[in-house]
Structure formats: structure tokens, C-alpha cells
Amino acid sequence: MIVFWKRLPPDPSKNTTEPQQVKSVLRYYFVFNIAQIDDLPEVVTIPHPPETINQLNACDEIIECMPNCPVIKHAKQKAYYDPIKDYINMPKQGSFITPESYYCALFHELIHSTGHQARLNRKEIVEPNKFGSEPYSIEELTAEIGACYLNSVSGIINKEFDNSVAYIQGWIKALKDDKRMIVYASGQAQRATDYILNIQSYSEIEADKVEVELV
């Protein structure tokens, strides 16, 4: 199942004195891998997966192109983001079973770092929260969902997918299966991913349109 979620800002073209509300759109679709489908037309071919070296180069490129990227250190054998000093610490790559595992963990911490006040100013990062609290759980969901997005972009999703699913399910249980929280966390993860990939969001595009019209 693929979930599509976004917010629709007020339409500035509507002449109304009444305040307009921001609307939310949520849709879902069931899709299948092309390899699971029989009797496809001959024009449809199954693409070959990219070589591992190309996937890892894509991971490095994502990190290098992130705007205002925090410093990444390898000082301790622990992966974490320090929101006060604004840096990421990672175990050395050789400590991981595979290079893909290293980048999956690093992407998780990169998503955390987007919550810093100098970036997206996400309350779950900016405000102090206790381990296991609702904001803490939401932030962990956001980070892992965002890491899945980045894994998909870089092409390493298949190798780390099962671990990510188990991690996400654990935090969903901590939130007592509240579906609103997974939708909220998914939205925050999309914003964080867009920031790292330097992609302008839908709401920003609409805001730019309004600014151009006003000018």
C-alpha cells in the first residue's frame, strides 16, 4: 500500500471575506512489483537493479547535496544526532554488516537533524522530550520513515526494508496504533526528505506563486 498525503493551502484567487481553512488530502493505493505480474505486454521490461557501487555513490551524493548539512563525526561507536551541538555521530562504516546498513542508519540521523531550528524547526526535536513519550515516539517514526524514503531514492531499500518495518511497527505500538500519528509522522518525514534532497514542497511552490502575484 502506498499512502499519498499533503496539505492544500487556501486558494488566494477566491474572493471571500471568510477565513479559509487548510485542507488535508489523504489517499492510498495498492501496487504490485512488476516482477509479481504475469503476462505483461512485450513492451514492458523488468529493469535491472543498479550496481551496488552506483547505489552507494547515490547515498554519498544525497549527503553531499543536503543544504546546511550538519557535521558528521565518527568519534563513538554509537549512531545519534546531538540537537544542541548540531552534529551527527556515526560508528565507522566498517562496524556495520553491510555498507547499506551504515547509510540506512546515517539517513535516520539526517532526518532527525532536519528538525533543528536552523532547518525545519520541528517541535519534536527543538523541545525536550523524554524517551518513550509521544513526541519522542513521533520523532522516531518520522526519522525511520524518512530514512526509508531516502533508501528508496538511493536504491538500497530492498536490503534494509525488513529492519525498518520492524522498527516502525515498534513505535506505532508505542503510540497505541493511533493512525493519526502515522499520518502526521509521514508528513513530517516527507518534509524532512524534501529538505535533504533540496526539493521545494507543494506549499512552498504555492506560497511563491502568491508572492509573485502580489509583486
C-alpha positions as CSV (number, residue, x, y, z in Angstrom):
1,M,0.0,0.0,0.0
2,I,1.3,3.5,-1.0
3,V,0.0,6.4,1.0
4,F,-0.3,9.9,-0.6
5,W,-0.7,12.8,1.8
6,K,-0.5,16.6,1.5
7,R,-2.0,19.8,2.7
8,L,-3.8,22.2,0.4
9,P,-3.2,25.8,1.4
10,P,-6.0,28.4,1.0
11,D,-6.7,29.5,-2.6
12,P,-5.7,33.2,-2.9
13,S,-7.8,33.5,-6.1
14,K,-11.1,33.1,-4.2
15,N,-12.6,36.4,-3.3
16,T,-14.1,35.8,0.1
17,T,-14.1,37.6,3.4
18,E,-14.4,34.4,5.4
19,P,-11.2,32.8,6.6
20,Q,-10.2,29.8,4.5
21,Q,-9.0,26.6,6.2
22,V,-6.1,24.5,5.2
23,K,-7.4,21.2,3.8
24,S,-5.7,17.8,4.1
25,V,-5.8,15.2,1.4
26,L,-5.1,11.5,2.2
27,R,-5.3,8.8,-0.4
28,Y,-3.9,5.2,-0.6
29,Y,-3.3,2.8,-3.5
30,F,-2.3,-0.8,-3.7
31,V,0.5,-1.5,-6.1
32,F,2.5,-4.6,-7.1
33,N,6.1,-5.1,-8.1
34,I,6.5,-5.7,-11.8
35,A,8.2,-9.0,-11.1
36,Q,5.0,-10.3,-9.5
37,I,2.9,-9.8,-12.6
38,D,2.4,-12.4,-15.3
39,D,1.6,-12.0,-19.0
40,L,2.8,-8.4,-19.3
41,P,2.9,-6.9,-22.8
42,E,6.2,-7.4,-24.6
43,V,6.9,-3.6,-24.5
44,V,7.1,-3.8,-20.7
45,T,10.5,-4.9,-19.4
46,I,11.8,-5.5,-15.9
47,P,14.6,-3.1,-15.2
48,H,17.8,-4.5,-13.9
49,P,18.8,-3.1,-10.4
50,P,21.7,-0.7,-10.4
51,E,25.1,-1.9,-9.3
52,T,25.9,-1.7,-5.6
53,I,28.7,0.8,-6.3
54,N,26.2,3.1,-8.0
55,Q,23.8,2.8,-5.1
56,L,26.5,3.8,-2.6
57,N,27.5,6.7,-4.8
58,A,23.9,7.9,-4.7
59,C,23.9,7.7,-0.9
60,D,27.1,9.9,-0.8
61,E,25.6,12.3,-3.3
62,I,22.4,12.8,-1.1
63,I,24.6,13.6,1.9
64,E,26.9,16.0,0.0
65,C,23.9,17.9,-1.6
66,M,22.0,18.4,1.6
67,P,21.6,22.1,2.4
68,N,23.1,23.2,5.7
69,C,24.2,19.6,6.4
70,P,25.4,19.1,10.0
71,V,28.9,17.9,10.7
72,I,29.2,14.1,10.6
73,K,31.6,12.6,13.1
74,H,32.9,9.1,13.8
75,A,34.1,9.6,17.3
76,K,32.0,7.0,19.2
77,Q,30.6,3.5,18.4
78,K,27.0,4.9,18.5
79,A,24.7,6.5,16.0
80,Y,22.9,9.6,17.3
81,Y,22.1,13.2,16.5
82,D,23.0,15.9,19.0
83,P,20.4,18.7,18.6
84,I,22.2,21.1,20.9
85,K,25.6,20.9,19.3
86,D,24.0,20.1,15.9
87,Y,26.2,17.2,14.8
88,I,25.7,13.6,13.9
89,N,27.9,10.8,15.3
90,M,28.2,7.5,13.5
91,P,30.2,4.3,14.1
92,K,32.8,3.8,11.5
93,Q,31.4,2.2,8.3
94,G,33.4,-1.0,8.9
95,S,31.4,-1.6,12.1
96,F,28.3,-2.4,10.1
97,I,27.5,-5.7,8.5
98,T,27.0,-4.0,5.1
99,P,27.6,-0.5,3.7
100,E,23.9,-0.3,3.1
101,S,23.3,-0.7,6.9
102,Y,25.6,2.2,7.5
103,Y,23.8,4.6,5.2
104,C,20.4,3.5,6.5
105,A,21.4,4.5,10.0
106,L,23.0,7.7,8.7
107,F,19.8,8.6,6.8
108,H,17.9,8.1,10.1
109,E,20.1,10.6,11.9
110,L,20.0,13.0,8.9
111,I,16.2,13.1,9.2
112,H,16.5,13.9,12.9
113,S,18.9,16.8,12.1
114,T,16.3,18.5,9.8
115,G,14.3,19.2,12.9
116,H,16.9,21.7,14.2
117,Q,15.7,25.3,14.5
118,A,18.1,26.4,11.7
119,R,16.3,24.0,9.3
120,L,12.7,22.9,9.7
121,N,12.3,23.8,13.4
122,R,10.4,20.6,14.2
123,K,8.9,20.8,17.7
124,E,9.7,17.1,18.4
125,I,13.5,18.0,18.1
126,V,13.5,21.6,19.3
127,E,11.5,20.9,22.5
128,P,13.0,18.5,25.1
129,N,11.2,15.2,25.3
130,K,11.6,12.1,27.4
131,F,12.3,8.7,26.0
132,G,9.1,6.8,25.1
133,S,6.9,9.9,25.3
134,E,4.5,10.7,22.5
135,P,6.7,13.4,20.9
136,Y,9.7,11.2,21.2
137,S,7.9,8.3,19.5
138,I,6.6,10.5,16.7
139,E,10.1,11.8,16.1
140,E,11.5,8.2,15.8
141,L,8.7,7.3,13.4
142,T,9.5,10.4,11.4
143,A,13.2,9.6,11.2
144,E,12.7,6.0,10.2
145,I,10.0,6.7,7.6
146,G,12.2,9.5,6.2
147,A,15.2,7.1,6.1
148,C,13.0,4.7,4.1
149,Y,12.3,7.5,1.6
150,L,16.0,8.2,1.2
151,N,16.8,4.5,1.0
152,S,14.3,4.3,-1.9
153,V,15.8,7.3,-3.6
154,S,19.3,5.8,-3.4
155,G,18.3,2.3,-4.4
156,I,19.1,0.4,-1.1
157,I,15.5,0.0,0.1
158,N,15.3,-3.8,-0.5
159,K,18.3,-4.6,1.6
160,E,17.1,-2.7,4.7
161,F,13.4,-2.8,4.4
162,D,12.6,-5.6,6.9
163,N,14.6,-3.9,9.7
164,S,12.9,-0.6,9.0
165,V,9.4,-2.2,9.1
166,A,10.1,-3.8,12.4
167,Y,11.4,-0.5,13.9
168,I,8.4,1.5,12.6
169,Q,5.9,-1.1,13.9
170,G,7.5,-0.9,17.4
171,W,7.0,2.8,17.6
172,I,3.5,2.6,16.2
173,K,2.7,0.2,19.0
174,A,4.2,2.8,21.5
175,L,1.6,5.2,20.1
176,K,-1.2,2.7,20.7
177,D,-1.8,2.2,16.9
178,D,-3.1,5.8,16.6
179,K,-3.4,6.2,12.8
180,R,-3.4,10.0,13.1
181,M,0.2,9.8,14.4
182,I,1.5,7.7,11.5
183,V,-0.1,10.2,9.0
184,Y,1.4,13.1,10.9
185,A,4.9,11.4,11.1
186,S,4.7,10.6,7.4
187,G,4.0,14.2,6.5
188,Q,6.9,15.3,8.7
189,A,9.2,12.7,7.1
190,Q,8.3,13.9,3.6
191,R,9.1,17.5,4.6
192,A,12.4,16.3,6.0
193,T,13.2,14.3,2.9
194,D,12.4,17.2,0.6
195,Y,14.7,19.4,2.7
196,I,17.6,16.9,2.4
197,L,17.0,16.5,-1.3
198,N,16.6,20.2,-1.7
199,I,13.1,19.8,-3.3
200,Q,10.6,22.6,-3.0
201,S,7.4,21.4,-1.3
202,Y,3.9,21.9,-2.7
203,S,3.1,24.5,-0.1
204,E,6.3,26.5,-0.8
205,I,5.5,26.4,-4.5
206,E,2.0,27.8,-3.8
207,A,3.4,30.4,-1.5
208,D,5.9,31.5,-4.2
209,K,3.0,31.9,-6.7
210,V,1.1,34.1,-4.3
211,E,4.2,36.2,-3.7
212,V,4.8,36.6,-7.4
213,E,1.2,37.7,-8.0
214,L,1.4,40.2,-5.2
215,V,4.6,41.7,-6.6
